[in-house]
Amino acid sequence: MNGINQVGYQIRSNSTSTANMSNTSMNMRGKITFYEEKNFQGRSYECMNDCPDMTSYLSRCHSCRVESGCFMVYDRNNYMGNQYFMRRGEYSDYMSMMGMRENIKSCRMIPMHRGQFRMKIYEKENFGGQSNEMMEDCDNIQERYRMSDCQSCNVMDGHWLMYDQAHFRGKMMYMRPGEYRNFREMGMSGQRFMSMRRITDSCN
C-alpha cells in the first residue's frame, strides 16, 4: 500500500456502522458513496478506503457521489478490468455518463500528493528499449519522444493516469509509485499507452 494508512468503511442500510478514521501525515481524506439505483436511490455503501470487492456490500451499483478526494473505480474485483477516474462530484447515472458497460466492482482511493512528479517510461517490457523521464503531462509520446509504445514504467514521485490514446483519451490506467515491468499482468493485455497525465486534483 506504499505507506498509505487504511481509514475504514461505512455501510448504510437498515443499520449504520462506522469505522474509526485515522489521519495520515498528509491529512489525507476521501469519501465516496455508492448507490444501488440511479439518482442516489436504494441501499448505499460509503467507502473511505480501498475496497477490492464491492459485491460483498452491494449487489449492483448505478450511481455514486464523491464527497471528497479522488478515486479510481474498476469494473472487476481486485482493481482489475476497465478503470475510471472520479473526482469530487455527483454521478447520478455513471454508466451512461462515463460510457461504462459493467457495474463498479472495486475502488481505490488516490492519496493527495504534494511535491514533484516524476516517472520514467520504457518502450518495452522489463524496462527495455528507449526510455524517457517525465515530470509533466505528455499528450502524445510519439510526437514528444518519438516512442511508438510504452510497455513498462517506473513511477518515482506522484500519482499518474496513463491513456491508450493521445490527448488523454481512451482507456486509462492508474499508476501510483512503484515499478511496473509488465502491464499485461495488470489486465492490460495488448494495450498501448500513448499519453500520461499527473493527478493534481485536490483531495479536500
N, C-alpha and C positions, 0 to 999 in steps of 0.2 A: 504493500500500500504506500510505499515511498514516504513513510513517516506521517501519513495523514491519519489523524485521530478519527475513530468512528464515533458518531454522535447520536445514533439511535433512530428508532422508528416510532411512528404513532399511527394506529389503525382506528378508523372511525366506523362503527356500525351501530348496533344497539347499545353497546357499551364502549367506553373510551379508555384506552390505556396509554400512558405516556412514559417514555423512557427519558432518563436524565440526559441533558446535553452537556458537553464539555467544550470549553474554549480551547482553541489552538493558539500557538504563538502569533499566528496571523489573524486572529479573531475571525476565523472562517466560519461562515454560517450559510446555510442554504435550506430551502424547504420547497418541496413540490407535492401537490395533492392530485391524485388520480381518481377519476370517477368512472363508474361502470357505464353510464349512459352519456349521450351528448348533452351539452349545455349544463354540465356540472350536476347531473342528476344521478340518483341511485346511491349505492354504497360507495364509500370513498376510502382511500388509503393515503395517509400522509407520510411522506418519506423525507428524512433529513440526513440520508447517508446512501452509500452504495447498496443496491438491492439486486442480487443475482437471479432471483426467481420471484417475480411479482404474482405469478399464478397461485402462490400459496395464500395470497391475500385477496385478490380479485380474479374472478373467472374471466373477465373481459374488461377492456378499458377503451372508452370512446372520447373522453375529454380530460383535460388536465389544466392545472393552474400553477404557474411558477411564482411563488410569493417572494422569494429571494434567492439569489445565487444563480448559477448556470448548471445545466445538466445535459448529459448525453443519454438518450433513450435508445433501446435496441429492440428489434422485433424477434429476437431469440433469447433464450436463457443464457446466463453466464457471459453477458456482454458480447454476444456474437450476432452475426447477421447484419442487416442494414442498420445504419446508425443515423441519428438525427440530433442536431444541436438545438437546445431550448433555453432561451434567455427569459428573463422576467417578463411575465405577461400571461394572458388567458388564451387558451386553445379550446374553444367550445366544441370543435369537431376536428381534432387534429389529423384524422385520417384523410379528410378532404383538404384541409388547409396545407398539409405537408406532402400530399401525394403518397401516403403510406397505404400499403395493402393489408398489413397484418397488425394485430394488437401489439402494444408495448409489452414485452415480456421481462425486461430488466432495465435498470437505470443506474447511472454513475454520476455522482456529484463532482463538479470540476472546482478545485480549490482556487481561490483568488491568488494571483501571483503578482508580487511587487518586485520589480527588478528587471534585469536584462532578459532577452530571449535569445536562445542560441540552439541551433540544430544543424547537424551535418547529414546531408542526403547522399545516397550512393546509387549509381546506375544499376548495379546488380545485387543479387542476394549476398549475404555474409560480408557486407561492406566491400564489395568488389567493384571494379570498373571506375569510371570517372566519379569524382566526389566534389561537393561544394558545401561550404559552410554558410549558413543563413542566420541573420539577426533581424530581418524584416520580412514582411509579407512578400510573396512572389506569385504573381498571377499567371506566369507561364514559364516553366523551367526550360522548355525548348528554346524560347526566344532569349531568355536571360543567360542561361548557362550552356546552351547547345546540348542539353541532355535529352535523350529520346525516351527515357524511362526513369523511374525511381522505385527500386525494389527492396531497399533497406535503408535504415536511418539510425542515427544516434541523437536523441534529444538530451541536450545538456542542461538547458535552462528554459523554464516556462512551459506552457501547455499550448498545443497546436492543433489545428484541423488541417487534414490533407484531403484534397478533392481529386477525383479521377478525370476531371475536365479542367481546361484552362479557365481563368477568371472566376475561380471559386464556385464552380457549378458541378452538378452531378453528385454521385455518391461520395460520402465523406467518411473519414476515419479519425477518431480522436487519439492523439498521441501525447502521453504525459512523459516526464523524464524517465529515460531508460534506453536500453539498446534493443533494436528491432531488426533481427537478422533475416527474417523471412515473413513477409506479410501473409503468405498463404496459411501459415499456422494460426493466423488470427481470423480465418474465414474469409480472406480476401483473394481467393484464387483467381488468377487471370486478370486482376485489376491493375491498371496503371494509374499512378498519381502524378498529376500534371501541374497542380498549384497548391500552395501552402499558405495558411493564414494563422497569425497569432491570436490566441483567445485573450482579449484585453478587456472584456466586459467586466464591470464591477459586480461583486457578489453582494453588495448591500441591498 
